[in-house]
Amino acid sequence: MTNPPAHAPSLWAATAPAGPETLPLQGERTADCIVIGGGYTGLSTALHLAGAGKDVVVLEAAALGWGASGRNNGQVIPTLSRADPSDLMTRFGREKGLAMSGVVRDSAALVFDLIRRHGIECEAVQNGWIQPAHSPGRFHLAQRRAKQWAELGAPASAIPKADLDARLGSTYWHGGWINPTGGHINPLAYARGLGGAAMRAGASVHERSPAVRLERRGDRWRVETPSGAVTAEWVVLATGAYSDDLWPGYRQTVIPVRSYQMATAPISDNLRKSIVPGNEAVSDTHGDLYFFRWTAQGRLVTGGALFSYIADESRLRRRIGARLQRLFPQLGEVKFDHVWHGFIGATTDRIPHLHLLAPGLLGWIGCNGRGVAFATIMGRVMAEAVAGRPVADAPWPATRIEPISGHGLARQLARGMLLLYRWNDRKEWRAPA
Ligand SMILES: Cc1cc2nc3c(=O)[nH]c(=O)nc-3n(C[C@H](O)[C@H](O)[C@H](O)COP(=O)(O)OP(=O)(O)OC[C@H]3O[C@@H](n4cnc5c(N)ncnc54)[C@H](O)[C@@H]3O)c2cc1C
């Protein structure tokens, strides 16, 4: 038995139950579908395909949940980061926009359904996701958002300021909205649990098996790893922001944005009762997002973006600690036990993209920071396509890839965008009356 490589240190690496045991791919074999990448996208695709009786092989370069799926905040959010249903309908037409909105609306519910159905132990809490508004203008937006989602059948509703203050234990925001289908999970535990469920359903899962070559041979794809190869009619590229150069130009369709996550030391029960006592997941309307949620051990997990990698995290600890104290003065001094980071794939239009890269080669990329629920449901969408649903009938439109020109420079500019967001946040913010 070969152990998967250790995950980078994080709260999740320290607390998630062990994943299923897997072996690197050895030798030649055939399958119906090869999935490259062992995060939520790849594992959900594999679970849904195996459940439909398909022979599926997952190749993960490192370990299950090695990428964003094992490093994120664990907020299960049934919205995109920016585009609302009305935006999708304006851009893609009413029919497609409605179908796309349906995918997003159902995404969080699917995560918790899978967790229940497959008995995945991942500290799942489906108490809702709240988006508080940091200015009066953003509260109007929050009200419009809640109305749009409610019209599409989501159990969403606006939360007036007085109610929100009580729900969050803070007077900082102007009101907000909630979708009760959301919540939070231990993200690495969820990834490992999905992997175990996919294997029980019949999928072959191989960690330490990087796909190093992808080529078309006749009407099939052949994917090579250092110690084996698989041939199949379909390949699903599930490598997200951790994509390499396996498919030319794919990596360059998103800008990888580094996001820091940090977990406080456990907080006393008394204080805990005064901060988000309903245990919802919370992420607000700032461009440079404020987000936080409790863990089962009574830690707050929050974080923030930085311009670049830092070896010394003390400035980040001070900045985010001071922010938490501003939001929740009752907290007093804040101590962080764990700090880690990961990459988010950002698209220039802030909408995730589904690509039919070539006949029988599918992938989606560009979560823009909202991918726990979305990756899970896109795994189902891609599994349906592999199982025979024409890609043109998929609820998400499949487009050609458009590598971002001057990708290296765009990465630098993205850092400048963060400054712009912060400037805009400061301009917009109003202290509640
Ligand atoms: C710090 C952070 C916080 C976030 N917080 C949230 C949140 O709270 N809520 C939310 O909704 N979303 C959040 N996200 C986004 C969410 O985590 C991602 O959208 C989601 O995990 C993407 O899953 P994935 O399976 O598509 O990609 P990943 O989980 O990144 O998986 C890709 C996998 O592909 C593998 N791979 C790459 N190349 C190869 C190859 N050649 N061969 C084999 N394997 C390969 C990698 O090793 C990796 O394991 C966050 C992301 C980050 C980084």
The ligand as an SDF file (V2000), in Angstrom:
LIG
                    3D

 53 58  0  0  0  0  0  0  0  0999 V2000
   -8.5180   28.9680    0.1010 C   0  0  0  0  0  0  0  0  0  0  0  0
   -9.8260   28.6730   -0.6260 C   0  0  0  0  0  0  0  0  0  0  0  0
  -11.0380   28.9180    0.0220 C   0  0  0  0  0  0  0  0  0  0  0  0
  -12.2440   28.6210   -0.6410 C   0  0  0  0  0  0  0  0  0  0  0  0
  -13.4110   28.7100    0.0480 N   0  0  0  0  0  0  0  0  0  0  0  0
  -14.5640   28.3110   -0.5340 C   0  0  0  0  0  0  0  0  0  0  0  0
  -15.7750   28.2670    0.1980 C   0  0  0  0  0  0  0  0  0  0  0  0
  -15.8100   28.4890    1.4100 O   0  0  0  0  0  0  0  0  0  0  0  0
  -16.9110   27.9430   -0.4560 N   0  0  0  0  0  0  0  0  0  0  0  0
  -16.9060   27.6240   -1.7880 C   0  0  0  0  0  0  0  0  0  0  0  0
  -17.9770   27.3580   -2.3540 O   0  0  0  0  0  0  0  0  0  0  0  0
  -15.7550   27.5620   -2.4910 N   0  0  0  0  0  0  0  0  0  0  0  0
  -14.5860   27.8740   -1.8950 C   0  0  0  0  0  0  0  0  0  0  0  0
  -13.4200   27.7720   -2.5840 N   0  0  0  0  0  0  0  0  0  0  0  0
  -13.4490   27.2050   -3.9530 C   0  0  0  0  0  0  0  0  0  0  0  0
  -13.5310   25.6590   -3.9480 C   0  0  0  0  0  0  0  0  0  0  0  0
  -12.6550   25.1410   -2.9910 O   0  0  0  0  0  0  0  0  0  0  0  0
  -13.1700   25.1340   -5.3400 C   0  0  0  0  0  0  0  0  0  0  0  0
  -13.9760   25.7440   -6.3060 O   0  0  0  0  0  0  0  0  0  0  0  0
  -13.3560   23.6230   -5.4790 C   0  0  0  0  0  0  0  0  0  0  0  0
  -12.7160   22.9350   -4.4400 O   0  0  0  0  0  0  0  0  0  0  0  0
  -12.8280   23.1680   -6.8340 C   0  0  0  0  0  0  0  0  0  0  0  0
  -12.8200   21.7610   -6.8690 O   0  0  0  0  0  0  0  0  0  0  0  0
  -12.1730   21.0060   -8.1020 P   0  0  0  0  0  0  0  0  0  0  0  0
  -12.3700   19.5700   -7.8770 O   0  0  0  0  0  0  0  0  0  0  0  0
  -12.7140   21.5790   -9.3680 O   0  0  0  0  0  0  0  0  0  0  0  0
  -10.6360   21.4000   -8.0810 O   0  0  0  0  0  0  0  0  0  0  0  0
   -9.4920   21.0070   -7.0140 P   0  0  0  0  0  0  0  0  0  0  0  0
  -10.0480   20.6540   -5.7150 O   0  0  0  0  0  0  0  0  0  0  0  0
   -8.4740   22.0860   -7.0780 O   0  0  0  0  0  0  0  0  0  0  0  0
   -8.8890   19.6590   -7.6070 O   0  0  0  0  0  0  0  0  0  0  0  0
   -8.0410   19.6170   -8.7440 C   0  0  0  0  0  0  0  0  0  0  0  0
   -7.1330   18.4010   -8.5670 C   0  0  0  0  0  0  0  0  0  0  0  0
   -6.5120   18.1250   -9.8210 O   0  0  0  0  0  0  0  0  0  0  0  0
   -5.2480   17.5410   -9.5250 C   0  0  0  0  0  0  0  0  0  0  0  0
   -4.4390   17.6220  -10.7380 N   0  0  0  0  0  0  0  0  0  0  0  0
   -3.9730   18.7030  -11.3780 C   0  0  0  0  0  0  0  0  0  0  0  0
   -3.2820   18.3440  -12.4810 N   0  0  0  0  0  0  0  0  0  0  0  0
   -3.3200   16.9860  -12.5490 C   0  0  0  0  0  0  0  0  0  0  0  0
   -2.8030   16.0020  -13.4510 C   0  0  0  0  0  0  0  0  0  0  0  0
   -2.0770   16.3440  -14.5300 N   0  0  0  0  0  0  0  0  0  0  0  0
   -3.0360   14.7030  -13.1940 N   0  0  0  0  0  0  0  0  0  0  0  0
   -3.7690   14.3240  -12.1250 C   0  0  0  0  0  0  0  0  0  0  0  0
   -4.2800   15.2130  -11.2350 N   0  0  0  0  0  0  0  0  0  0  0  0
   -4.0580   16.5260  -11.4400 C   0  0  0  0  0  0  0  0  0  0  0  0
   -4.7220   18.3760   -8.3760 C   0  0  0  0  0  0  0  0  0  0  0  0
   -3.7170   17.6870   -7.6220 O   0  0  0  0  0  0  0  0  0  0  0  0
   -6.0110   18.6100   -7.5560 C   0  0  0  0  0  0  0  0  0  0  0  0
   -6.1570   17.6920   -6.4890 O   0  0  0  0  0  0  0  0  0  0  0  0
  -12.2100   28.0960   -1.9600 C   0  0  0  0  0  0  0  0  0  0  0  0
  -10.9900   27.8550   -2.6070 C   0  0  0  0  0  0  0  0  0  0  0  0
   -9.8030   28.1360   -1.9360 C   0  0  0  0  0  0  0  0  0  0  0  0
   -8.4930   27.8510   -2.6100 C   0  0  0  0  0  0  0  0  0  0  0  0
  1  2  1  0
  2  3  1  0
  2 52  2  0
  3  4  2  0
  4  5  1  0
  4 50  1  0
  5  6  2  0
  6  7  1  0
  6 13  1  0
  7  8  2  0
  7  9  1  0
  9 10  1  0
 10 11  2  0
 10 12  1  0
 12 13  2  0
 13 14  1  0
 14 15  1  0
 14 50  1  0
 15 16  1  0
 16 17  1  0
 16 18  1  0
 18 19  1  0
 18 20  1  0
 20 21  1  0
 20 22  1  0
 22 23  1  0
 23 24  1  0
 24 25  2  0
 24 26  1  0
 24 27  1  0
 27 28  1  0
 28 29  2  0
 28 30  1  0
 28 31  1  0
 31 32  1  0
 32 33  1  0
 33 34  1  0
 33 48  1  0
 34 35  1  0
 35 36  1  0
 35 46  1  0
 36 37  1  0
 36 45  1  0
 37 38  2  0
 38 39  1  0
 39 40  1  0
 39 45  2  0
 40 41  1  0
 40 42  2  0
 42 43  1  0
 43 44  2  0
 44 45  1  0
 46 47  1  0
 46 48  1  0
 48 49  1  0
 50 51  2  0
 51 52  1  0
 52 53  1  0
M  END
$$$$
